[in-house]
Amino acid sequence: MDFGTAVHTDLAGNAPKVVLVCEHASNRIPAFLGDMGLGAEARDSHIAWDPGALAVARMMSAELSAPLVHGGVSRLVYDCNRPPEAPGAMPVRSEDYDIPANAQMSDEERQARIHGVYDPFRQALSAVIDRNRASLELLVTIHSFTPIYHGQKRQVELGILHGVDDRFATAMMATKAVENPYITRLNEPYSAKDGVAHTLDVQALPNGLLNVMIEIRNDLIRTPQQHATVTNCLVPWIKRTLATFEERAAE
């Protein structure tokens, strides 16, 4: 089973303070899985990846001089923000779509996906953290979400989420974001109880890194101008919030 390149690492300058992660950057399905029993519309939709998230993450990476680790395989093959034992790691159903290729996997096939997709992603991110351990302070994951979910319109435009460690998320919400034109809420449209904090909890927490997950409604990041607008909101906001922690540490 050839999964191709399951993870990409974009390196940055020396001594970065921030590492960025985009688990759902790609909707690529390895050739041996064909179309997974799905039509083109489903394979291009948000169930297969996070549209717009990688473009924003790359802009943020450039502005923050931050390394970026991003997935190279659709989350329908393996969702790198889920542990192997989670039902959502290799979902048999996503929103209104059944995923035929995932419905009757053997244990051997499941293990192949774990070893071919999840393990390389986890190892690549761990390597970036280890390489920059002396300077890193913060891990940020970038995601996007659909504006309509199960027929219901979502009013929130920007979500600031946390897992076990809520320090940076709550500090962001308390920090003035003068450039923020978006309806922003804490732990919406998801929260840790939905299983979305895996990367934060297993990569940032054990390494003593502050961490936050950022969710952007995908109708707001369809064009390069929109990517830039969101980046120009998030980067100064993250910098100001991080500075508050640095100031406390210096006291």
N, C-alpha and C positions, 0 to 999 in steps of 0.2 A: 504494500500500500504506500504509494508515493504522495505525501501531503504537500510537497513543494516547500517553499519558504513559509514557515508558520509564524515567524516573528521577524520584525525589522527593528534595528536600533539606529537612530540618528544621533550622532554624538554632537557635543557642543564644546564650548571653550573650557578653559581650565577653571577648576574650583567652582563648579556650579552649586548654587544653593537649593535649586529646585530640580526634581525629576518629574517629567510628564509621562503619562501612560494613556494609551487609547486602545483598549482591548478589542473594541468592535469596529476597527478601522476599515475592514474589507468585507466584501460579500463574495469573495472568490471561493468556489467549490472545487476541490481537487478533481481532476479528470476521471479518476476511477469511480467516483460517486455519481457521475453523470449529472442529471438535474435534480437528484434527490427526490424525484417524483413530484416536483413543483413546477408551476408555470413561470414564465419570465417575470410576470408582475410580482409574484411572491418573492422570487429570488432578488429582485431589485428593491424590495420594500424594506421598511424598518425592522421586519422580523429577522432579516438576514444580516443586518449591520446597522451602524449608526450614521446615517447620511449627514455629511457636513462636518462630522466631529474631527476627522483627521486633518482637514484643511485648517480648522481653527487651532488644533493642537500644534500643527507645524508653524503657524504664525506666532503662537505663544512661545514655542520653543526658540524661535529666532529672537523675539523680544526679551526673553528671560535668560538667554544663553543657557538653556536647559536641555539636557539629553532627553530624547523621546523614544519610548519603547512602544511599538504598535503592532497589532495583530495582522497576519497575512492571510487568514482563512476565515470564512463566514462563521458567525457564532452558531449557526445551525449545525455545523460540523462539530464544533466544540466551542462553548462559551468560556473564554479564558478568565472571566470574572466569576466563575463558579468552581467549587471543588469537585473532584470526580464523583463523589457520592451524591451530589445534588441532582434532583430530577431535571433541573433546567440546564445542566451541563451539556446534555445531548437531548434536547427536548423532542418528545413525540408529537407535541402540539404547541403551536405558538399563536396566541390570540385566536383568530378564526381559521387557522390553517393546520391541518394534519401534516406531519412530516413523514411520509412513507419510508424513507431510507433509515429513519431512526426507530421505527416501530418494532422491528424484530431483529435487533442487533444481537449477535452472539457475544459472549464474554470476551472472546478473542478480538472481535471488532471493536468493542468498547475500549479494551486495553490499548489497541493500536492507535485509537484517536487520542487517548490520554498521553501516550508516549510520543505520538507524532505531532501533537499540537500544544496541549497544556504544558507538558514538561519543558519543551524548548522555550515557551513564553516565560514561564516561571524562572527558568535558569537565566535567561537573558536579562530579565529585570533585576534579579539578584546580583548578577555580575556588574551591572551598571551601578547599583547601590554600593557594592563592595569597592568598586574602582574609585568612587567619589565620596567614600565614607567621611573623610576628614572635613569636607565642606558642606555636604548635603544637610538641609534642615527640613525640607518639605517635599512630600509626594502628592501630586495632583493627578487625578484621573478625569478624562474628558469624555463625555457621552452626549448623545442627543436622543430626544424622545418625540414620538408622534403627537401632533396636535389633537388628534381624535382617537380615542381608545375605547373599543367596544361601543362605538356610536356616540360617546360622550365627548364634548369639546372640553379641552383642558384650558383653564384660564391662566395658570402659571406659565411663565415664559422662561424662567431661569431657576433651577433648583440648586441649592447648596446642601449637600448631604454628608453625613458622617456615619462611621461605624462605631466601634467600641470607644474610640477616642474622639470626643466632640469638640476639642479645644479650638481647632482652627476654623471649623464650620461656624461655631457660635461667635467666634471673634470676627469673622468676615461679616456676619449679619449685624454685628454691633459697630463695625467700622464704616465710617461715612464713605459711600461710593458715589461721588458726584457725577461720574461719567455713566452711571447706570440708568438706562431708560426702560429697563425691563421689569415686569411684575416678577418679583423674586421672593421665594419662600424657602424656609428651612425644611429639609426632608420631604420635599414634594418634587415630582409626582411619585417618588418612591422613598422608602426608608430602609434601614438595615434589616427590618423584619421581613422585607421582600427578598432578602438574600443578595443585595447589590453591593455589599461592602467587603466582599471577599479579598480583593486585592489590597485594600486599605489595611485590613486586619492581619493578613498574613505576610505582607511585605513591608509596610510602613511601621506598624506597631512594634514588632520584634526588633526592629533596627532603630528605635527611638526617634523616628521621624514624625513630625507633624503631618497631618494628612487631611485631604478633603476630596470629595467627588463632586464634579460640576456637571449638571444636566442642562442642556440647551434645547429648546423646542425647535425641531428641525425645519419648520417653515421659516425660521428666522436666520438660517445659515445656508441658504441655497446659492448665493452668489458671492463672488470675491469681495464685493463691497460689504455685504452682510458679515462675512468672515472677519473682515477688518474691524467693523463696528463692534462686534462681540469681543474681539481681541483687545481693542482699545478700552473696553469696559473692564475686562477681567484682569489684564496685566497690572495696571496701576493699583487696582483693588487688592490683588494678591500681595504686591510689594508693600503697600501701606500696612496690611494686616501682619505680614511677616516682620515688618519693622517694629511693631508693638511687642512682639515676643523677644526680639533682639534687644530692645530697650530695657525690658524687664530683666533679661539675663545679665545685662551690664550693670544693673543697680547694685 
